[in-house]
């Protein structure tokens, strides 16, 4: 059976419909952005330009693509198992790669939309309401480009980690908590850079970007290996 993007789109559409009905996912997408936009905004509006010169406060908001997709993806398999819809999906004529990719896209799309919308709002607020010195210290072209590039890389790692955990657990809340924990190291590094504890040199940025790209690929391969149809079907009985 050849790879079919039609089946991938169908799986992604099914997942998105299911996510809209899941309270934990909706609440996560509503609360998490507030957690990660408020601290840098408060500091930018209350600190002097000299205090903001070190670090990149807005990179703290990489916590959004680190946490939101992890929670969504962690629900991907175990959520269907709890609802009793996993076995019918696994017995349909869809390849493992198509199923996983459809679920990954469904987790990635709303996560990127939320991340970019909130980041764009933060940029607008700084540009309009922050002092001229603070805005100059915060709004740097290179750091904005880095944020745009790192957002999908961070989200990709969170998704594959969350889905891998989802294939091995039986409780959706446990899977979501573990998925969040796995994503914390990425967020911690971003927070250290944001507040100047780590200097974001070009070499560091390239190294972190390359490491995340490798982790995304490894995560996909590991998740594919863990996704055993027969085991998942028998485990649900």
N, C-alpha and C positions, 0 to 999 in steps of 0.2 A: 504494500500500500504506500503510494507516494505521499510526500508531505503536502498538506493542503492548508492554505491560508484561510480558506472558508471555514474550516473546522476550528482554526485558531480564533477567528473572529467570533464564531458562535460561542465558544467557551468563554471568551473574554466578556461578551455581552451577558451571558448567563451569570457570571461572577459579579459583574457590576450591579445587575438587578438584585442579586442576593445581598450584596453589601448594603444597599439602600434600606434593606429590611432589618439590618442587624444593629441593635442599639449600641453595643460596645464600640463598633467601628465608627458610627456617626458621632458619638460623644468624643472619641479620640480625635477625630478630624476637627471637632469644634474647640476642644480644650487645648490640645498640644500647641497649635500655633500661638495662642495667647501666652503660654508658658515661655516660648522662645522669642517672642517679639517684645514683650514688656521689659525685661532686664536691660537689653541694649538701648532701647528707646529712653528709658529712665536715665541711664548714665549719659547718653548723648545730650539730652536736654538739661542736665544738671551739672555737667562737667565743663571745664574750660577746654579750649582748643589744644593747649599744651598737654593736658592730661590724656587727651584722645589721640595724641600723635603716635603712641606706641600701640601696636596691635591692630586688629581689624574687628571692631565691635560687632558688625553685622554678620560676620562668619559664624558667630554663635548660633545663628538661625539655621545652620546645617543640622541642628537637632531635629528640625521638622522632617526632612527626608530620611533621617536616621531612625526616627521613632514611628512615624505614621505608617510607612509601608511595612515595617516589621510587624505591627499589630494586625494590619490587613492580611498580609501573607501568612501569618501564623494561623489564621482562621481557614485558610484555603482548603486543607485536607481534613483536619480534625473537625472543623465546623460541619462539613458535609457528613462525616461519620456520625456525629451526634444527631443530626437531623434525619439520618437514614437515607440520604440521597447519594452517598458515595458509591455503593455497589452498582446502581443503575448507570452511573457515569462511567465507571471502570469497565462495564460490559459493553459499552457502545464502541463502534468501530472508529476509534480515534487513537492515534499514536501517542505514546508517552510524551514525546517531544512536543507535540501539538497541545496536549492537555496542560503540560507545565508552562509552555510559553503563553498560552491563553490566560492562565491564572496569573502569571507574572505581569503581563500587560495590564490586566484588570487592576492589579495592585499598584503598578507604576503610574498609570494615567492620572488617577485622582491625587496621588501623592505629589507628582510633579506640578499639577495644576495648583494645588494648595500651596506648595513651597514657593513657586514663582509669584503667585498672587500676593502672598504675605510679604515676600521680599520686595516686590514692586511697591507695595503700600509703604513699607519701611523707608525705601528710597525717597518716595514722594513726601512723606512726613518730614524727613530730614531736610530735604531741599526747600520745603515751604516754610517750616516752622523753626528749624534750628538756626543758631547764630551763623553768620558767614564763616567765622573761623572754624566752628565745629563741623559745618557742612564740608568745608574744604578738607578737613582732617579725615572725615569719614568717607566721603564720596570720591573714591579713587578708581580710575578706569581698570587698572590691572586687577584689583581686588574684586570688582564687580564681575569681570570676566571669569575669574577663578571661581566665584560663587556659582555662576551659571553652569560652568563645566563640572564642578564637583557635585552639584545637586543630584544629577542622574547616577553618577558613580556611587555615591553614598546610598541612594535609594536602591540601586541594584544589589549591593551587598546585603542591605537589610531585608530585601525581598527573598533572596535565595536562602539566607540564614533562617528567616521565619518559616519558609516553606519546608526546609529540611527538618526543622523542629516539628512542624505540623504533621509530618509523615510518621513521627515516632511517639507522639503523645495521644492521649485519649480525651483530654479536657481542653476546650478552646481557651479558657482563661489562663490555664497553666502555660499553654503554647504561646499566648500573647505576652505573658510576663517573661518567659524565657527569651522570646524573640527580642523584646526590649532590652534585656540584659546583654545579649550578644551584640547589640548595636551601640551600647554605651561607650566602648573604647574609642570608636570613631568620633562620637560626640565629645568625649573628654579631650581628645587632641584638638578638635575645633575650638573648644572653650579656652584651652590654654593659649592657642594662637590669638583668639579674639581679645583676650585681656593682657596680651604682651608677655606671657610667661615663656612662650616659644616664639622666636623670631621667624617669620614666614619668608625665608629666602627662596630664590628661584629654584635652587637645587632641592629644597625641602618640598616645595609645591610639586615639582615634577616627580620626585620620589614617591610622595603620597599618592599622586594621581596614578602613577604606574602600579603601585601596590594595590590600590583599589580596583584597577582594571583587572589585575591578575586574580584578586579575591573574587571578583564578580564571575570570572570564567571558571575558577575552581568551584565556587559555590554552585554554579549551574551543573557542573559535572557531578559533584557530590550529591546534589539533590536528585539528579537523574538516576544515579546509582541506588539511592535510597528508595526511589519510587517503584516498589515491587507490587504489581497489581494483585498477584495471588496472595501475598502476605497481607495486603491492606484489606482484601475481601474477607479472608478467613479471620483476620483480627477483629473485624466488626461483627462477627457472629457469636 
